[in-house]
Amino acid sequence: MKILLTGGTGTVGSDVLTALLAAHHDVTALVRSEASAAKAAAAGATTLQGDITDVAWLTEQFATHDGAIHAATPNDETSVAVDHAAAAAAVAAFANTDKVYIHTGGVWVWGNGANLTEAEAFHPPALTAWRGEIEDLALGGDGFRAIVIAPAVVYGHGKGLPNLITSGPRDADGRLKTIGDGTQHWATVHAADLADLYVRALESGVHGEYYVGSNGLHQTVREFTEAYARGAGLPGVTSEEVDDTRARFGDALADALLLDQQFDNAKARTLGWNPTRSSLVEELSSGSYAVTADT
């Protein structure tokens, strides 16, 4: 298929681009800069520069493709506008075409819980409370296949939220502080495993459905922090008071980072998905986030 991909050089999208090309899809990567265009072109994509928040223009671009994957995740003040524009463009461009649109969400919208599934009601922190309305827009279009993939905390290649762990403060004895008391579980997924889920959803995902992208490992923030400290030769870890975590990150991000989430990934596995990459614990202790002689 000829697919338009947003965010094709980002933490999520760069691996999605690689996976799409490996599956013999023809990919146009929508980028915002010459540097990103060069990176996407080097990976094998056709590149297109433009303003993703221009709905009319984006609708025209979507319409010339067999489908679109929205993997751009700014994680800043533009996030709402970017996500809304992509969903609105898909609804306009793909109506009654039998084409496919994949929208990227996130697991934080489900709030706290053990053995969470896609069927649970949303209980989002303030940081992601806006997602539901936009995802309803994407899934509510007519005559095309619309899917939301909700990635867990994405790791790999030394990128993403795990760097909040590795860059954490030390106490007077040199011990690395956890985020909060560290007992909270984070659902996680390697970027390369997640990319495989996008391809499978593109090819055989069911219209109107959410698919959580989580590797199914139920590990805690303390385990992650200990793994990095061990690899870095630090004297250990210590818990951080929640008030200190809030002061460090601000209430909105802290509320999300303090969520205790464990997900069942059975639904994603119905697509034949089988995450096999190294765990975040392994990546932190001896992988892409680990301290090396060159660090």
C-alpha positions, 0 to 999 in steps of 0.5 A: 500500500501507499502510506502517508506517515506522520512523525516518521523520524520520531521516537515512534515513527522512525521504527514504524517507517523501517517496519513499513518498508520492510513489509514492502509498503510505499511510504511518504514521510511527512516532515517539517524540516530539511534535516528530517527530510534527509533522515527519512529519505536516507531510510528509504521513504519519499518525503513531503514537507508541510504543515500538519496542522493545515487540515485542508492541505493535509486532507489533499495529501491523505487523499492521494494515498491508500492509507495514513498512519499518524505517528507524530507525537510532539508531546508539547503545546501543539499536541492537541492541534496536531492530533486533531488535524490528522484525525479531521483530515482522515475523516474528510479524505477517506470517507467511503473509500475503504482506505485505512487510518491509524491514529496514535494514542497512549495508555495513560488515558486508562488511569491506574489499574492491574490487568487493564484492557482496551475495554476499560473506561477512560480515567485519564490524568489531566495531561491526556484528558483531551485524547478521547474526543479526538480519537472518537472523531477518528473512529467515527468516520464513515466508509474507511477502516480507522484504528487507534494504537495506544503505545505504552511507555516507548523505549529503545535507541536511548530515546524517550521517557526512560531518560527521566529515570537515567537523569534523575537526581542523586541523594547525598550518598550518590544513590539515584532517586526513583520517580515517586516511591518507585512502586508504580508499574509502567507498561512499556514497549520497545519501539521496534516491537511497537512498529511491528504492531502498526504494520499488523494493524494496517494490514489486518486491524479491525475498524473502530478498535483500540490496540494497546501496544505493551510488552506485557511485562509488569515491572516497576519504576524502582526496578527500572531505576535499580537496573540503570544504577546497577549498570552505571555503578551507582551505590543504589537507589532511594525513593523520592517523596511524591511532593518532590516528584511533583516539584521536579516535573510539575503536577500534570506530568507527575500525575502521569508518571505516578500512574500504576498500570499493568496491561493485558496485551491479548487483543494486540496478539490477535493480530499475530503480534509477539513482542520479542525485543529486550526489556526496559530493565535490560536496556537500562542496565546494559543496553541503549541507556546504559553508561559506557566507557564513552559516556 
